[in-house]
Each structure stands twice: as structure tokens, then as C-alpha cells.
Amino acid sequence: MPTQPSPQSSIIAELKAQITLLAGVVMLLWSIEIIDWLGFQGSLDRYGILPRQLIGLRGILFAPFLHGNFEHLIANTLPLITLSWLVMVREISDWVWVTLIAAITAGLGTWLVGAGTSVHIGASGIIFGYVGFLLMRGYFERSLAAIAFSLLAIFFYGGILSGILPNQPGISWEGHLFGLVGGVIAARLLAKPAAKSATKSFKP
């Protein structure tokens, strides 16, 4: 008879899948930046989001994979890893949906309201999406685990919320703001209702 996997082996398998996925994402981002630096002298950045230009819509797909330089990529790598893991620790599918919703929302919002002469690139819109998701999941789910992750997100990354304000030249506050909004939307859509205690009905 086939044996059921033990809880410990299931946890290890899930952890391996998470590590493999995160390593693959980081390797992809760094490979693209190295190729852009060595082979294209940074010219791939033109595939970012160009606000209110029809061709600029392609940036919704490409912009999260492009970075202005290695300093930009280094700044995004650590929060991308840590916040991604916090999002996927319950289910990897949560990470997939939050990433997609945040990327689309950040991209479309930036395309609509960004400065007409600007080009927007970088994974920070998705990173802010993760922050928004983690902050609001506790509110929508009202479970102890979700609230704990919300508190962790506030403790470690609450300070980056200043990035949604238009007070830093060269920073895509539009991508940050709409990425955060996308994360909040994802938290609402993916929220799992808290289990309600069963009540017994008594007849008089």
C-alpha cells in the first residue's frame, strides 16, 4: 500500500520548492542585468513603462525584470527575497497571484499617471505589492497567523512606505503606490475567512 508522506517531509518539500523558486527569480533578474550591462550597455531599459505611449504598455511585462544599474538591483534583491518568502510561506500560489496582481496594477497605474518623459523600470512595484498584501492580510483574515505576518511586515519594512510619496527624484513613486494598491487588492481577493466555531442549536 502507498504510504502517506509525513508532515515533516511535506514541510521540507515545500521549503525546497520555495527556495528553488526564489533562487530562480533572483538568478533571472541578475542574469538579465548582466546581459544588459555586457551586451547592450543598458539599452534594454527602453523596454520599461513609457507613460501614456501605446508602445509603453509593453513595459508592464518587461519593467519588473529591468534595473537601472547593479546598485538598483542590489537594493531590490534582499526585500524581494524576504517579502516573497513571507508571501509564499503559506502557499506558493499566493505568491504567484500577488506578483501578477501587483505587477499589473503597478504597471497600469504608472502608465496612466507617470510623467510623460519618464521611463519606469525595476521590481520595486511588486515589492510594494508584497508589503501591501502582508500589511492587509491580517486585517481581512483576522487570524493570528495573518496578523503576525502583518506585524512582521510593519516591523521590518514599514519604513519603506515613504516611497509612495513624490518627494524623491528618480524614484518611481507611482510604481510604488500602485504596487501597494495591487497588494491590498490581492489581500482582499485571497483572504481566507477565519474559521467560525460551530454552534449548536437547541430546541425549547
C-alpha positions in Angstrom: 0.0 0.0 0.0 1.3 3.5 -0.8 2.3 5.4 2.3 1.3 9.0 3.0 4.1 11.5 3.3 4.8 12.6 6.8 4.1 16.2 7.8 7.9 16.8 8.2 8.7 15.5 4.7 5.9 17.7 3.3 7.3 20.8 5.0 10.8 20.0 3.7 9.5 19.5 0.2 7.6 22.8 0.3 10.6 24.6 1.6 12.8 23.2 -1.2 10.2 24.4 -3.7 10.2 27.9 -2.2 14.0 28.1 -2.2 14.2 26.8 -5.8 11.6 29.3 -7.0 13.2 32.3 -5.2 16.7 31.3 -6.4 15.4 31.1 -9.9 13.8 34.5 -9.8 16.9 36.1 -8.4 19.2 34.4 -10.9 16.9 35.6 -13.7 17.0 39.2 -12.6 20.8 39.2 -12.2 21.3 37.4 -15.5 19.2 40.0 -17.3 21.1 42.9 -15.7 24.5 41.3 -16.5 23.4 40.7 -20.1 22.1 44.3 -20.4 25.4 45.6 -19.0 27.8 43.5 -21.0 25.9 43.2 -24.3 23.5 46.2 -24.5 25.2 48.9 -22.4 22.0 49.4 -20.5 19.8 50.0 -23.6 17.3 47.3 -22.5 15.9 49.8 -20.1 14.0 51.4 -23.0 11.6 48.5 -22.7 10.3 49.9 -19.4 7.0 51.6 -18.9 6.6 54.8 -21.0 3.6 56.6 -19.6 0.6 57.1 -22.0 2.5 55.9 -25.0 0.9 52.8 -26.6 4.3 51.1 -27.1 5.0 51.8 -23.4 2.4 49.3 -22.4 5.0 46.5 -23.1 6.8 47.8 -20.0 4.1 46.3 -17.8 5.5 42.9 -18.8 9.2 43.8 -19.0 9.8 46.6 -16.4 9.9 44.3 -13.3 12.9 42.4 -14.9 14.9 45.6 -15.7 17.0 47.7 -13.4 19.0 50.9 -14.0 22.2 49.5 -12.6 23.6 47.0 -10.2 23.0 49.3 -7.2 19.4 49.4 -8.1 19.2 45.7 -8.4 21.1 45.1 -5.1 18.7 47.4 -3.3 15.7 45.4 -4.6 17.2 41.9 -4.2 17.0 41.5 -0.4 13.5 42.8 0.1 12.3 40.8 -2.9 13.6 37.6 -1.3 12.4 38.2 2.2 9.0 39.6 1.3 8.5 36.9 -1.4 9.1 34.2 1.2 6.7 35.8 3.7 4.0 35.8 1.0 4.6 32.3 -0.2 5.2 30.6 3.2 1.6 29.5 3.4 1.0 28.8 -0.2 3.2 29.3 -3.3 0.0 30.1 -5.2 -0.5 33.2 -3.0 2.9 34.5 -4.2 2.0 33.8 -7.9 -1.3 35.7 -7.6 0.1 38.6 -5.6 3.0 39.0 -8.0 0.7 39.1 -11.0 -1.8 41.5 -9.5 0.8 43.8 -8.1 2.8 43.9 -11.4 -0.3 44.6 -13.5 -1.7 47.2 -11.1 1.7 49.0 -10.6 2.3 48.9 -14.4 -1.1 50.2 -15.4 -1.2 52.9 -12.7 2.3 54.1 -13.7 1.4 54.1 -17.3 -1.6 56.2 -16.6 -0.2 58.9 -14.2 3.6 58.8 -14.7 5.4 61.8 -16.1 5.3 61.7 -19.9 9.0 61.9 -20.4 9.9 59.2 -17.9 10.8 55.6 -18.2 9.9 53.3 -15.3 11.8 50.1 -14.5 12.5 47.8 -11.6 10.9 45.2 -9.4 10.0 47.7 -6.6 6.4 48.0 -7.7 6.0 44.2 -7.0 7.9 44.6 -3.7 5.5 47.2 -2.6 2.7 44.8 -3.6 4.1 42.3 -1.2 4.2 44.9 1.5 0.6 45.8 0.9 -0.5 42.2 0.8 1.2 41.4 4.1 0.0 44.5 5.8 -3.6 44.0 4.9 -4.0 40.2 5.0 -4.2 40.3 8.8 -7.0 42.9 8.6 -9.0 40.9 6.0 -8.5 37.4 7.6 -8.5 38.3 11.3 -6.4 35.2 12.0 -3.5 35.1 14.5 -1.0 33.9 11.8 -2.0 36.5 9.3 -1.9 39.3 11.9 1.6 38.1 13.0 2.9 38.3 9.4 1.3 41.8 9.1 3.2 42.9 12.2 6.4 41.4 10.8 6.0 43.4 7.6 5.4 46.6 9.6 8.4 46.0 11.8 10.9 45.3 9.0 9.5 47.2 6.0 7.0 49.7 7.3 9.6 52.4 6.8 9.7 52.0 3.0 6.1 53.2 2.8 7.5 56.7 2.4 8.5 55.6 -1.1 4.9 56.1 -2.2 5.3 59.9 -1.8 6.5 62.1 -4.8 9.5 63.5 -2.9 12.4 61.5 -4.2 13.8 62.4 -7.6 14.5 59.4 -9.8 12.3 57.1 -7.8 9.1 55.7 -9.3 6.7 56.7 -6.5 3.9 55.9 -9.0 5.0 52.3 -9.3 5.4 52.0 -5.5 2.0 53.5 -4.8 0.1 51.4 -7.3 2.0 48.3 -6.4 0.9 48.8 -2.8 -2.7 49.2 -4.0 -2.3 46.0 -6.0 -1.1 44.2 -2.9 -4.1 45.4 -0.9 -6.4 44.2 -3.7 -4.7 40.8 -3.7 -5.0 40.6 0.1 -8.8 41.1 -0.2 -9.2 38.6 -3.1 -7.0 35.9 -1.5 -8.2 36.3 2.1 -9.3 33.1 3.7 -12.2 33.6 6.2 -11.4 32.8 9.8 -12.9 29.5 10.9 -16.0 30.1 12.8 -16.7 28.0 15.9 -19.5 25.6 15.4 -22.6 26.5 17.4 -25.3 24.1 18.5 -29.0 24.9 18.2 -31.3 23.9 21.0 -34.9 23.4 20.7 -37.0 24.7 23.6 
